[in-house]
Amino acid sequence: MKGLGMKVIAARICHESHSFSVLPTTLTEFANMELLWGDEIVRQRKGTRSEMGGFIAAAEELGWDLTPVVSANAAPSGPVTAVSYEAMVEPVLRSIRAAKGLRAVVLSLHGSMYVEGLPDPEGDLLARIRREIGDEVVLAATLDLHANVTAQMAGHCSLMTSYRTTPHVDQFETGKRLCALVQRALNGEIDPAIHVARRAMIIGMDIGRTLGDGPMVRLLQEARRLERSVPGILDISVNAGFSFGDVYEAGPSVVVIGDGPSEACQQAAERLMDMAEQSRDVSTVRLISVEDAIAKAARPASAPGPLILADYTDGPGGGGYGDATKLLAALLEAQIPGTVVGALYDPESAQQAIAAGLGRACSLHVGGKTDPRFGGPPVPITGIVSAISDGCYVRKGPFETGTRASLGPSAVITVGSVQVIVASYRVQAEDREQYRILGIDPDQVNILALKGINHFRADFESHAREIAFVEAGGIHATDLTTLPYALVRRPVWPLDGDAATRTERSTSPSR
């Protein structure tokens, strides 16, 4: 049954916040990546493989009267400023108050946002919306697979469902799946209830990696089996959590949506979390040192395509600063033919190179300016400005296909055999268009040293001869015990080792 003319409000307020980063996230950072309002959302997101694209497509199929309010997303970084958070939230609340006959609110959230003075902003947002709409209006949200699902989030939401892939190439499908559940609730076909399970762990599930045959892949397979076999289960989300979010409920969780409160649904959530706990220390990420990365890069190519050296701990996709220089310095010294490094986040160097002009020589101190404790200090270079770009591109790979993005004003400086890309915005490697706009064919280079954790694999891996993940000292730390957690529950693994029991049952009540 279609919801002909049903009034539905949609919004996206999405950020993965690294609680220990020194970089505050403001509206400027959102605008650099995604900050759309009203009708502009439909113009830019319709027909794209994004969650908003999924909401729009579903609304057309279901006959909803959809009002998109805001679509905001910024590169993972430090806590969002309170002023910026309110600037995005208030228009949503105003639209809800003004809506006549509102039936549902659908949100695209991350689940791991952190706002200054507000560790659980998604829970806060859902609570504020619930106060406006009462209990009769459906309140539903999509979540990133790396969400830290809190009791407050589960307590105020009618429905939630998470991505099922990392790299996150199923955002469109996730948006449509949520809307289909919302329609069933509006029709009175289902009475959704949320069941949540956690354990005393802030990391696990192979950090959510779904390529290969790691723990997360097996958990997702079991989740799909349980959906098929257990009566009353409507949807299961397996969330790897975001361990750099200092919030009480940080870490992996399982969310089961049942048709009404159900012991079977809670048992399914607990079963999956038992599996996750048993494999909590299993990781398919293998990091090599900078020295080993250079040795690997110096060997003759054994197959077509680039050797990708992913500067893992500096990846902006996990809150890294994107300007660590240890790997850059080593590659500049090695001078291996056909090497491309970047993009590095360095607006100062980008502007200086652009000011010098195409084909002109320039001397710069590149990178290492955000917090040199992580990844090294600036590196002096002298080279030729070989490309300049406004940084704008349209994603053509599997990740958010068709959406616009930007590196900001950018330049390439050629230093002997090495091309160094400096950009004005912090953006993870995610799409090969990021290189093509600078005149670089990423498929044809020999060594591609990029800032990435996992998302780049969707568009790059099939074209690479090999991928190596490098430990170069960035803030996306591999040893969580080095970080000053203050709010996360204790004891918890791995911060407290064996003191974190494997029998904790941390659950959230259904609405």
C-alpha positions as CSV (number, residue, x, y, z in Angstrom):
1,M,0.0,0.0,0.0
2,K,1.4,3.4,-1.0
3,G,1.4,6.4,1.3
4,L,-0.2,8.7,-1.2
5,G,0.3,12.3,-0.2
6,M,1.7,11.4,3.3
7,K,3.8,14.3,4.7
8,V,7.3,13.2,5.5
9,I,10.3,15.4,6.5
10,A,13.8,14.3,5.6
11,A,17.2,15.5,6.9
12,R,20.8,14.5,6.9
13,I,23.1,15.6,9.7
14,C,26.1,13.4,9.5
15,H,29.6,13.5,11.0
16,E,32.1,10.9,12.4
17,S,33.8,12.9,15.2
18,H,37.3,12.0,16.5
19,S,37.0,13.1,20.2
20,F,40.7,13.6,20.5
21,S,41.3,15.7,17.4
22,V,42.4,19.3,17.8
23,L,40.5,20.3,14.6
24,P,37.0,21.6,15.5
25,T,34.3,21.0,12.9
26,T,32.4,24.1,11.9
27,L,29.8,24.9,9.2
28,T,32.7,25.7,7.0
29,E,33.9,22.1,7.0
30,F,30.4,20.9,6.3
31,A,30.1,23.4,3.4
32,N,33.5,22.2,2.0
33,M,32.0,18.7,1.7
34,E,28.2,18.8,1.8
35,L,25.8,21.4,3.1
36,L,22.6,21.6,1.1
37,W,19.3,23.2,1.9
38,G,15.7,22.6,0.8
39,D,15.1,22.2,-3.0
40,E,18.8,22.2,-3.6
41,I,18.9,18.7,-2.0
42,V,16.6,17.3,-4.6
43,R,18.5,18.9,-7.5
44,Q,21.9,17.6,-6.3
45,R,20.9,14.3,-4.8
46,K,18.2,12.9,-6.9
47,G,19.5,10.0,-9.0
48,T,22.7,9.6,-7.0
49,R,23.7,6.6,-4.9
50,S,23.4,8.5,-1.6
51,E,21.1,8.1,1.3
52,M,19.2,11.2,0.3
53,G,19.1,9.8,-3.2
54,G,17.5,6.7,-1.6
55,F,15.0,8.8,0.4
56,I,14.0,10.7,-2.8
57,A,13.6,7.6,-4.9
58,A,11.5,5.9,-2.2
59,A,9.3,8.9,-1.7
60,E,8.5,9.0,-5.5
61,E,7.7,5.3,-5.5
62,L,5.6,5.5,-2.4
63,G,3.8,8.7,-3.2
64,W,5.1,10.6,-0.2
65,D,5.0,14.4,0.1
66,L,8.7,14.7,1.0
67,T,10.2,17.8,2.4
68,P,14.0,17.7,2.6
69,V,15.3,20.3,5.0
70,V,19.1,19.9,5.2
71,S,21.7,17.5,3.9
72,A,25.0,18.0,5.8
73,N,28.1,15.9,6.0
74,A,31.7,16.9,6.8
75,A,35.0,14.9,6.7
76,P,35.7,13.1,9.9
77,S,37.5,15.4,12.3
78,G,37.3,16.9,15.8
79,P,34.1,17.6,17.7
80,V,31.4,19.7,15.9
81,T,31.1,23.2,17.5
82,A,27.9,23.7,19.4
83,V,26.9,26.7,17.3
84,S,27.3,24.7,14.1
85,Y,25.2,21.8,15.5
86,E,22.4,24.1,16.4
87,A,22.5,25.8,13.0
88,M,21.7,22.5,11.4
89,V,19.2,21.2,14.0
90,E,17.0,24.3,14.4
91,P,15.8,24.4,10.8
92,V,14.7,20.7,11.1
93,L,12.8,21.5,14.3
94,R,11.2,24.6,12.7
95,S,10.1,22.6,9.7
96,I,8.6,19.9,11.9
97,R,6.6,22.6,13.9
98,A,5.3,24.1,10.7
99,A,4.3,20.8,9.0
100,K,0.6,20.0,8.8
101,G,-0.4,16.4,9.0
102,L,3.2,15.2,9.5
103,R,3.4,11.3,9.4
104,A,7.1,10.6,9.5
105,V,10.6,12.0,9.9
106,V,13.4,10.2,8.2
107,L,17.0,11.1,9.0
108,S,20.4,10.2,7.7
109,L,22.7,10.2,10.7
110,H,26.2,8.8,11.3
111,G,25.7,7.6,14.9
112,S,29.2,8.7,16.0
113,M,28.9,12.5,16.0
114,Y,30.4,14.3,19.0
115,V,29.5,17.9,19.7
116,E,31.3,20.3,22.1
117,G,29.7,19.6,25.5
118,L,27.3,17.1,24.1
119,P,28.8,13.5,23.7
120,D,25.6,12.0,22.3
121,P,24.2,14.6,19.8
122,E,22.3,12.1,17.7
123,G,20.5,11.0,20.9
124,D,19.9,14.6,21.7
125,L,18.5,15.3,18.2
126,L,16.2,12.3,18.3
127,A,14.9,13.3,21.8
128,R,14.2,16.9,20.6
129,I,12.4,15.7,17.6
130,R,10.4,13.2,19.6
131,R,9.3,16.0,21.9
132,E,8.0,17.9,18.9
133,I,6.2,15.1,17.1
134,G,4.9,12.9,20.0
135,D,4.5,9.2,19.9
136,E,2.2,8.8,16.8
137,V,4.7,10.1,14.2
138,V,7.3,7.6,12.9
139,L,10.9,8.7,13.6
140,A,13.4,6.7,11.6
141,A,17.1,6.9,10.9
142,T,19.8,5.4,8.8
143,L,23.2,4.9,10.5
144,D,26.7,4.4,9.4
145,L,28.0,0.9,10.0
146,H,30.5,2.6,12.4
147,A,27.8,4.0,14.6
148,N,28.1,4.1,18.4
149,V,24.4,3.3,19.2
150,T,23.4,4.8,22.5
151,A,20.4,4.1,24.7
152,Q,19.1,7.5,24.0
153,M,19.2,7.0,20.3
154,A,17.4,3.6,20.6
155,G,14.9,5.0,23.1
156,H,13.6,7.8,20.9
157,C,13.8,6.2,17.4
158,S,11.0,4.1,15.9
159,L,13.2,2.5,13.3
160,M,16.9,2.5,12.4
161,T,19.0,0.6,9.9
162,S,22.7,0.7,9.1
163,Y,24.9,0.3,6.1
164,R,26.0,-3.3,5.4
165,T,29.2,-2.6,3.5
166,T,32.6,-1.1,4.1
167,P,33.5,0.7,1.9
168,H,30.0,2.1,2.2
169,V,28.7,1.5,-1.3
170,D,25.1,0.7,-0.2
171,Q,24.0,4.1,1.1
172,F,21.2,4.3,-1.6
173,E,19.9,0.9,-0.7
174,T,20.0,1.7,3.0
175,G,17.9,4.8,2.5
176,K,15.3,2.9,0.5
177,R,15.3,0.0,3.0
178,L,14.5,2.5,5.8
179,C,11.7,4.1,3.9
180,A,10.1,0.7,3.1
181,L,10.0,-0.1,6.8
182,V,8.6,3.4,7.5
183,Q,5.8,2.8,5.0
184,R,4.9,-0.6,6.6
185,A,4.7,1.1,10.0
186,L,2.5,3.9,8.6
187,N,0.2,1.3,7.0
188,G,-0.1,-0.4,10.4
189,E,1.4,-3.6,9.1
190,I,4.2,-3.6,11.7
191,D,4.7,-2.3,15.3
192,P,8.5,-1.8,15.3
193,A,10.5,-2.2,18.5
194,I,14.3,-1.8,18.9
195,H,16.4,-4.3,20.6
196,V,20.1,-3.5,21.2
197,A,23.0,-5.7,22.5
198,R,26.6,-4.6,23.4
199,R,29.6,-6.0,25.2
200,A,32.5,-4.6,27.2
201,M,34.4,-3.7,24.1
202,I,35.0,-0.4,22.2
203,I,36.6,-2.0,19.1
204,G,36.0,-5.3,17.2
205,M,34.1,-6.7,14.3
206,D,37.3,-6.3,12.2
207,I,36.6,-2.5,12.3
208,G,33.7,-3.2,10.0
209,R,35.6,-4.4,7.0
210,T,33.4,-6.3,4.6
211,L,35.9,-7.2,1.9
212,G,37.4,-10.7,2.2
213,D,36.3,-13.2,4.8
214,G,36.8,-11.5,8.1
215,P,34.7,-11.5,11.3
216,M,32.4,-8.7,10.0
217,V,31.5,-10.7,6.9
218,R,30.6,-13.7,8.9
219,L,28.5,-11.6,11.3
220,L,26.6,-10.1,8.4
221,Q,26.0,-13.5,6.9
222,E,24.6,-14.7,10.2
223,A,22.4,-11.6,10.5
224,R,20.8,-12.2,7.1
225,R,20.2,-15.9,8.2
226,L,18.5,-14.8,11.4
227,E,16.3,-12.3,9.5
228,R,15.1,-15.2,7.3
229,S,14.6,-17.7,10.0
230,V,13.4,-15.9,13.2
231,P,9.8,-14.9,13.1
232,G,9.2,-11.2,13.9
233,I,12.6,-9.9,12.9
234,L,12.3,-7.1,10.5
235,D,15.9,-5.9,10.2
236,I,19.3,-6.4,11.8
237,S,22.1,-3.9,11.9
238,V,25.6,-4.9,12.8
239,N,27.6,-1.9,13.9
240,A,31.3,-2.0,14.3
241,G,31.3,1.3,16.3
242,F,33.8,4.1,16.3
243,S,36.4,3.7,18.9
244,F,37.6,7.3,18.7
245,G,34.3,8.6,20.0
246,D,34.6,9.1,23.7
247,V,31.0,8.3,24.7
248,Y,29.7,5.9,27.3
249,E,28.3,3.4,24.9
250,A,31.1,3.6,22.3
251,G,31.9,0.4,20.5
252,P,30.3,-2.5,18.5
253,S,26.5,-3.2,18.8
254,V,23.8,-5.1,17.2
255,V,20.4,-3.6,16.6
256,V,17.5,-5.9,15.9
257,I,14.1,-4.4,14.8
258,G,11.3,-6.6,15.7
259,D,7.6,-6.5,15.0
260,G,6.9,-5.6,18.6
261,P,9.0,-6.4,21.7
262,S,10.3,-9.9,21.5
263,E,12.6,-12.1,23.5
264,A,13.6,-13.9,20.3
265,C,14.7,-10.6,18.8
266,Q,16.8,-9.8,21.8
267,Q,18.3,-13.3,21.8
268,A,19.3,-12.8,18.1
269,A,21.1,-9.6,19.0
270,E,22.9,-11.3,21.9
271,R,23.9,-14.2,19.7
272,L,25.5,-11.9,17.2
273,M,27.3,-9.9,19.9
274,D,28.5,-13.2,21.4
275,M,30.1,-14.0,18.0
276,A,31.6,-10.5,17.9
277,E,33.0,-10.8,21.4
278,Q,34.6,-14.1,20.6
279,S,36.5,-12.6,17.7
280,R,37.1,-9.2,19.2
281,D,40.9,-9.3,18.8
282,V,40.8,-10.5,15.2
283,S,41.8,-8.0,12.6
284,T,42.5,-8.3,8.9
285,V,44.3,-5.0,8.8
286,R,48.0,-5.5,8.5
287,L,50.2,-2.4,8.9
288,I,53.8,-2.2,7.8
289,S,56.5,0.3,8.8
290,V,57.5,3.3,6.6
291,E,60.9,1.5,6.0
292,D,59.2,-1.7,4.8
293,A,56.9,0.4,2.6
294,I,59.9,2.0,0.9
295,A,61.5,-1.4,0.4
296,K,58.4,-2.8,-1.1
297,A,58.0,0.3,-3.4
298,A,61.6,-0.1,-4.6
299,R,61.1,-3.6,-6.0
300,P,60.3,-3.9,-9.7
301,A,56.6,-4.0,-10.5
302,S,55.3,-7.6,-10.8
303,A,51.9,-6.7,-12.3
304,P,50.1,-3.8,-14.0
305,G,48.7,-1.0,-11.9
306,P,50.0,1.0,-9.0
307,L,51.3,-0.1,-5.7
308,I,49.1,1.7,-3.3
309,L,50.6,2.8,0.0
310,A,47.7,3.8,2.2
311,D,48.8,6.1,5.0
312,Y,46.3,4.4,7.3
313,T,46.8,6.1,10.6
314,D,46.5,9.5,8.9
315,G,43.4,8.7,6.9
316,P,40.8,11.6,7.0
317,G,38.1,8.9,6.7
318,G,38.7,8.1,10.4
319,G,39.5,11.6,11.6
320,G,43.2,11.6,10.7
321,Y,44.6,15.1,9.9
322,G,45.6,14.1,6.4
323,D,48.9,16.0,6.6
324,A,51.3,13.5,8.2
325,T,54.7,13.6,6.5
326,K,56.8,10.6,7.5
327,L,55.8,8.6,4.4
328,L,56.2,11.7,2.2
329,A,59.7,12.4,3.5
330,A,60.8,8.8,2.9
331,L,59.4,8.7,-0.7
332,L,61.0,12.1,-1.5
333,E,64.3,10.6,-0.4
334,A,63.8,7.4,-2.3
335,Q,62.9,9.1,-5.6
336,I,61.3,6.0,-7.1
337,P,60.1,6.8,-10.6
338,G,56.4,7.3,-11.1
339,T,55.6,8.2,-7.5
340,V,52.5,10.2,-6.6
341,V,51.9,11.3,-3.0
342,G,48.6,12.8,-1.7
343,A,46.4,14.6,-1.5
344,L,47.9,16.1,1.6
345,Y,45.8,18.6,3.6
346,D,47.8,21.8,3.4
347,P,45.8,24.9,2.3
348,E,48.8,27.2,2.9
349,S,51.0,25.2,0.5
350,A,48.2,24.9,-2.0
351,Q,47.8,28.7,-2.1
352,Q,51.5,29.3,-2.3
353,A,51.8,26.9,-5.3
354,I,48.8,28.4,-7.0
355,A,50.3,31.9,-6.5
356,A,53.6,30.8,-7.9
357,G,51.9,29.7,-11.1
358,L,51.8,26.7,-13.4
359,G,55.2,25.7,-14.6
360,R,57.0,27.8,-12.1
361,A,59.4,26.7,-9.4
362,C,58.4,27.1,-5.8
363,S,59.8,26.2,-2.4
364,L,57.4,25.1,0.3
365,H,57.1,23.5,3.7
366,V,54.5,20.8,3.1
367,G,52.3,19.1,5.7
368,G,52.7,18.6,9.4
369,K,51.0,21.8,10.4
370,T,47.9,20.6,12.2
371,D,49.6,18.7,15.1
372,P,53.2,17.6,14.3
373,R,53.1,15.2,17.3
374,F,51.2,12.9,14.9
375,G,52.9,12.0,11.7
376,G,55.9,14.4,11.7
377,P,56.7,18.1,11.1
378,P,56.5,20.0,7.8
379,V,58.8,18.8,5.0
380,P,60.8,21.4,3.0
381,I,60.5,20.8,-0.8
382,T,61.5,22.6,-3.9
383,G,59.9,21.7,-7.2
384,I,57.8,22.7,-10.2
385,V,54.1,23.5,-10.1
386,S,52.9,20.9,-12.6
387,A,49.1,21.2,-12.1
388,I,46.5,23.5,-10.6
389,S,42.8,22.8,-10.0
390,D,39.8,24.1,-8.2
391,G,39.5,20.6,-6.8
392,C,36.0,20.0,-7.9
393,Y,34.9,16.5,-9.1
394,V,31.9,14.3,-9.6
395,R,32.2,10.8,-8.0
396,K,32.2,8.1,-10.7
397,G,33.2,5.1,-8.6
398,P,30.9,3.0,-6.5
399,F,31.0,5.3,-3.4
400,E,28.2,7.9,-3.6
401,T,28.1,7.7,-7.3
402,G,27.1,10.9,-9.1
403,T,27.5,13.2,-6.1
404,R,29.8,16.3,-6.3
405,A,32.8,16.8,-4.1
406,S,35.9,18.9,-3.8
407,L,39.5,18.9,-2.6
408,G,39.4,22.7,-2.6
409,P,42.0,24.7,-4.5
410,S,44.8,22.2,-5.2
411,A,48.1,21.9,-6.8
412,V,50.7,19.3,-7.9
413,I,54.4,20.0,-7.2
414,T,56.9,17.8,-9.0
415,V,60.0,17.1,-7.1
416,G,62.3,14.9,-9.2
417,S,60.5,11.6,-9.7
418,V,57.8,12.4,-7.1
419,Q,54.6,14.3,-7.6
420,V,53.2,15.8,-4.4
421,I,49.5,16.9,-4.3
422,V,48.5,19.6,-1.8
423,A,44.8,20.3,-1.2
424,S,42.8,22.9,0.7
425,Y,40.2,20.6,2.1
426,R,40.7,17.4,4.2
427,V,39.3,14.6,2.0
428,Q,40.1,10.9,2.2
429,A,41.0,9.1,-1.0
430,E,37.7,7.8,-2.3
431,D,37.4,8.2,-6.1
432,R,39.9,8.1,-8.9
433,E,38.5,11.4,-10.2
434,Q,40.4,13.1,-7.4
435,Y,43.6,12.5,-9.4
436,R,42.2,12.9,-12.9
437,I,41.2,16.5,-12.3
438,L,44.9,17.2,-11.7
439,G,46.0,15.5,-14.9
440,I,47.1,12.3,-13.1
441,D,45.9,8.9,-14.3
442,P,46.0,6.9,-11.1
443,D,45.9,3.6,-13.0
444,Q,49.2,4.4,-14.7
445,V,51.4,5.6,-11.9
446,N,53.9,3.3,-10.3
447,I,53.5,4.2,-6.6
448,L,50.4,5.9,-5.2
449,A,50.8,7.0,-1.6
450,L,47.3,8.1,-0.5
451,K,45.5,9.1,2.7
452,G,43.1,6.3,3.2
453,I,41.7,3.6,5.5
454,N,39.2,1.6,3.6
455,H,36.8,3.6,1.4
456,F,39.3,4.1,-1.4
457,R,39.3,0.3,-2.0
458,A,35.9,0.5,-3.7
459,D,37.2,2.4,-6.7
460,F,41.0,1.7,-6.6
461,E,41.5,-1.9,-5.5
462,S,40.6,-3.6,-8.8
463,H,43.1,-1.3,-10.6
464,A,46.0,-1.8,-8.2
465,R,48.7,-4.4,-8.3
466,E,48.9,-4.4,-4.5
467,I,47.7,-2.4,-1.5
468,A,49.9,-2.0,1.6
469,F,48.7,-0.2,4.7
470,V,51.4,1.9,6.4
471,E,51.8,2.9,10.0
472,A,53.2,6.4,9.9
473,G,52.2,7.8,13.3
474,G,48.9,9.5,12.6
475,I,46.1,10.2,15.1
476,H,44.0,7.3,13.8
477,A,45.9,5.4,16.4
478,T,46.2,1.6,16.4
479,D,47.0,1.5,20.1
480,L,43.8,2.9,21.8
481,T,45.5,2.8,25.2
482,T,47.5,5.9,24.2
483,L,44.3,8.0,24.1
484,P,42.9,9.9,27.1
485,Y,39.4,8.4,27.3
486,A,37.2,10.1,30.0
487,L,33.6,9.1,29.3
488,V,33.6,5.6,27.9
489,R,32.3,2.9,30.4
490,R,35.0,1.0,32.3
491,P,36.3,-1.6,32.4
492,V,36.2,-2.1,28.7
493,W,38.4,-4.0,26.2
494,P,41.1,-3.3,25.1
495,L,41.7,-0.3,27.5
496,D,41.5,-2.6,30.5
497,G,42.6,-5.9,29.0
498,D,41.3,-9.0,30.7
499,A,39.6,-6.9,33.4
500,A,36.9,-6.3,30.7
501,T,34.8,-9.4,31.2
502,R,33.4,-11.3,28.2
503,T,30.0,-11.5,29.9
504,E,28.8,-7.9,30.0
505,R,25.2,-7.5,28.8
506,S,24.6,-3.9,27.9
507,T,21.2,-3.5,26.3
508,S,18.9,-0.7,25.5
509,P,15.1,-0.8,26.0
510,S,12.6,-0.8,23.2
511,R,10.4,2.2,22.8
